[in-house]
Amino acid sequence: QVQLVESGGGLVQPGGSLRLSCAASGSIFSIDAVGWYRQAPEKEREWVATSGGSTNYADSVKGRFTISRDNDKNTVYLQMNSLKPEDTAVYYCFATIQRMRGGPQFNYWGQGTQVTVSS
């Protein structure tokens, strides 16, 4: 079993900052790509950022959000600065995980954490 558990969401005023965390646990041999998506009410899930062979960001968050990872802790972070009301969404992390040497890779998802940007 593999679990991804997110934390760090909450209510913040426009211009504020939050840092999301996503910790992977369970039977893990290696983690390849990690990243974040978000879904606002009545909208489709939207890609935010990925860290793998390279680091990439959606244009809407570039320069404001930073993705990082601690491989020793199997944890990925999303530092969100200069938050805007349009950043309000449920944020989901994902990780591409190999559970055993030579085995296949699968994508795993967290349960989501709510971020609300409002005055």
Contacts in CASP RR format, 6 or more apart in sequence:
PFRMAT RR
TARGET T0000
AUTHOR 0000-0000-0000
METHOD contacts of the structure
MODEL  1
QVQLVESGGGLVQPGGSLRLSCAASGSIFSIDAVGWYRQAPEKEREWVAT
SGGSTNYADSVKGRFTISRDNDKNTVYLQMNSLKPEDTAVYYCFATIQRM
RGGPQFNYWGQGTQVTVSS
1 26 0 8 1.000
1 27 0 8 1.000
2 24 0 8 1.000
2 25 0 8 1.000
2 26 0 8 1.000
2 27 0 8 1.000
2 28 0 8 1.000
2 97 0 8 1.000
2 99 0 8 1.000
2 108 0 8 1.000
3 24 0 8 1.000
3 25 0 8 1.000
3 26 0 8 1.000
3 108 0 8 1.000
3 110 0 8 1.000
4 22 0 8 1.000
4 23 0 8 1.000
4 24 0 8 1.000
4 93 0 8 1.000
4 94 0 8 1.000
4 95 0 8 1.000
4 108 0 8 1.000
4 109 0 8 1.000
4 110 0 8 1.000
4 111 0 8 1.000
5 22 0 8 1.000
5 23 0 8 1.000
5 25 0 8 1.000
5 110 0 8 1.000
5 111 0 8 1.000
6 20 0 8 1.000
6 21 0 8 1.000
6 22 0 8 1.000
6 91 0 8 1.000
6 92 0 8 1.000
6 93 0 8 1.000
6 110 0 8 1.000
6 111 0 8 1.000
6 112 0 8 1.000
6 113 0 8 1.000
7 20 0 8 1.000
7 21 0 8 1.000
7 22 0 8 1.000
7 23 0 8 1.000
7 113 0 8 1.000
8 18 0 8 1.000
8 19 0 8 1.000
8 20 0 8 1.000
8 21 0 8 1.000
8 113 0 8 1.000
9 18 0 8 1.000
9 20 0 8 1.000
9 91 0 8 1.000
9 113 0 8 1.000
9 114 0 8 1.000
9 115 0 8 1.000
10 18 0 8 1.000
10 113 0 8 1.000
10 114 0 8 1.000
10 115 0 8 1.000
10 116 0 8 1.000
11 116 0 8 1.000
11 118 0 8 1.000
12 18 0 8 1.000
12 83 0 8 1.000
12 115 0 8 1.000
12 116 0 8 1.000
12 117 0 8 1.000
13 117 0 8 1.000
13 118 0 8 1.000
13 119 0 8 1.000
14 83 0 8 1.000
14 84 0 8 1.000
14 85 0 8 1.000
14 117 0 8 1.000
14 118 0 8 1.000
14 119 0 8 1.000
15 81 0 8 1.000
15 82 0 8 1.000
15 83 0 8 1.000
15 84 0 8 1.000
15 117 0 8 1.000
16 81 0 8 1.000
16 82 0 8 1.000
16 83 0 8 1.000
16 117 0 8 1.000
17 79 0 8 1.000
17 80 0 8 1.000
17 81 0 8 1.000
17 82 0 8 1.000
17 83 0 8 1.000
18 80 0 8 1.000
18 83 0 8 1.000
18 115 0 8 1.000
19 77 0 8 1.000
19 78 0 8 1.000
19 79 0 8 1.000
19 80 0 8 1.000
20 36 0 8 1.000
20 77 0 8 1.000
20 78 0 8 1.000
20 80 0 8 1.000
20 91 0 8 1.000
20 93 0 8 1.000
20 113 0 8 1.000
20 115 0 8 1.000
21 75 0 8 1.000
21 76 0 8 1.000
21 77 0 8 1.000
22 34 0 8 1.000
22 35 0 8 1.000
22 36 0 8 1.000
22 75 0 8 1.000
22 76 0 8 1.000
22 77 0 8 1.000
22 78 0 8 1.000
22 93 0 8 1.000
22 95 0 8 1.000
22 110 0 8 1.000
23 73 0 8 1.000
23 74 0 8 1.000
23 75 0 8 1.000
24 31 0 8 1.000
24 74 0 8 1.000
24 75 0 8 1.000
24 76 0 8 1.000
24 95 0 8 1.000
24 97 0 8 1.000
24 108 0 8 1.000
25 74 0 8 1.000
27 99 0 8 1.000
27 100 0 8 1.000
28 74 0 8 1.000
28 97 0 8 1.000
28 98 0 8 1.000
28 99 0 8 1.000
29 97 0 8 1.000
29 98 0 8 1.000
29 99 0 8 1.000
29 100 0 8 1.000
29 101 0 8 1.000
29 103 0 8 1.000
30 97 0 8 1.000
30 98 0 8 1.000
31 71 0 8 1.000
31 74 0 8 1.000
31 95 0 8 1.000
31 96 0 8 1.000
31 97 0 8 1.000
31 98 0 8 1.000
32 52 0 8 1.000
32 95 0 8 1.000
32 96 0 8 1.000
32 97 0 8 1.000
32 98 0 8 1.000
32 105 0 8 1.000
33 50 0 8 1.000
33 51 0 8 1.000
33 52 0 8 1.000
33 53 0 8 1.000
33 95 0 8 1.000
33 96 0 8 1.000
34 50 0 8 1.000
34 51 0 8 1.000
34 52 0 8 1.000
34 67 0 8 1.000
34 69 0 8 1.000
34 76 0 8 1.000
34 93 0 8 1.000
34 94 0 8 1.000
34 95 0 8 1.000
34 96 0 8 1.000
35 48 0 8 1.000
35 49 0 8 1.000
35 50 0 8 1.000
35 51 0 8 1.000
35 67 0 8 1.000
35 76 0 8 1.000
35 78 0 8 1.000
35 93 0 8 1.000
35 94 0 8 1.000
35 95 0 8 1.000
36 48 0 8 1.000
36 49 0 8 1.000
36 50 0 8 1.000
36 67 0 8 1.000
36 76 0 8 1.000
36 78 0 8 1.000
36 91 0 8 1.000
36 92 0 8 1.000
36 93 0 8 1.000
36 94 0 8 1.000
37 45 0 8 1.000
37 46 0 8 1.000
37 47 0 8 1.000
37 48 0 8 1.000
37 91 0 8 1.000
37 92 0 8 1.000
37 94 0 8 1.000
38 45 0 8 1.000
38 46 0 8 1.000
38 48 0 8 1.000
38 87 0 8 1.000
38 89 0 8 1.000
38 90 0 8 1.000
38 91 0 8 1.000
38 92 0 8 1.000
38 115 0 8 1.000
39 45 0 8 1.000
39 46 0 8 1.000
39 89 0 8 1.000
39 90 0 8 1.000
39 92 0 8 1.000
40 46 0 8 1.000
40 86 0 8 1.000
40 88 0 8 1.000
40 89 0 8 1.000
43 89 0 8 1.000
45 92 0 8 1.000
46 58 0 8 1.000
46 60 0 8 1.000
46 89 0 8 1.000
47 58 0 8 1.000
48 57 0 8 1.000
48 58 0 8 1.000
48 61 0 8 1.000
48 65 0 8 1.000
48 78 0 8 1.000
48 91 0 8 1.000
49 55 0 8 1.000
49 56 0 8 1.000
49 57 0 8 1.000
49 58 0 8 1.000
49 61 0 8 1.000
49 65 0 8 1.000
49 67 0 8 1.000
49 78 0 8 1.000
50 56 0 8 1.000
50 67 0 8 1.000
51 67 0 8 1.000
51 68 0 8 1.000
51 69 0 8 1.000
51 76 0 8 1.000
55 67 0 8 1.000
57 63 0 8 1.000
57 65 0 8 1.000
57 67 0 8 1.000
60 86 0 8 1.000
61 80 0 8 1.000
61 87 0 8 1.000
64 80 0 8 1.000
64 81 0 8 1.000
64 82 0 8 1.000
64 83 0 8 1.000
65 78 0 8 1.000
65 79 0 8 1.000
65 80 0 8 1.000
65 81 0 8 1.000
66 78 0 8 1.000
66 79 0 8 1.000
66 81 0 8 1.000
67 76 0 8 1.000
67 77 0 8 1.000
67 78 0 8 1.000
67 79 0 8 1.000
68 76 0 8 1.000
68 77 0 8 1.000
68 79 0 8 1.000
69 75 0 8 1.000
69 76 0 8 1.000
69 77 0 8 1.000
70 76 0 8 1.000
70 77 0 8 1.000
76 93 0 8 1.000
76 95 0 8 1.000
78 91 0 8 1.000
78 93 0 8 1.000
80 87 0 8 1.000
80 115 0 8 1.000
83 115 0 8 1.000
83 117 0 8 1.000
84 117 0 8 1.000
85 117 0 8 1.000
85 118 0 8 1.000
86 117 0 8 1.000
87 115 0 8 1.000
87 117 0 8 1.000
88 115 0 8 1.000
88 116 0 8 1.000
88 117 0 8 1.000
88 118 0 8 1.000
89 115 0 8 1.000
90 112 0 8 1.000
90 113 0 8 1.000
90 114 0 8 1.000
90 115 0 8 1.000
91 112 0 8 1.000
91 113 0 8 1.000
91 114 0 8 1.000
91 115 0 8 1.000
92 109 0 8 1.000
92 110 0 8 1.000
92 111 0 8 1.000
92 112 0 8 1.000
93 109 0 8 1.000
93 110 0 8 1.000
93 112 0 8 1.000
94 107 0 8 1.000
94 108 0 8 1.000
94 109 0 8 1.000
94 110 0 8 1.000
95 107 0 8 1.000
95 108 0 8 1.000
96 105 0 8 1.000
96 106 0 8 1.000
96 107 0 8 1.000
96 108 0 8 1.000
97 105 0 8 1.000
97 106 0 8 1.000
97 107 0 8 1.000
97 108 0 8 1.000
98 104 0 8 1.000
98 105 0 8 1.000
99 106 0 8 1.000
END
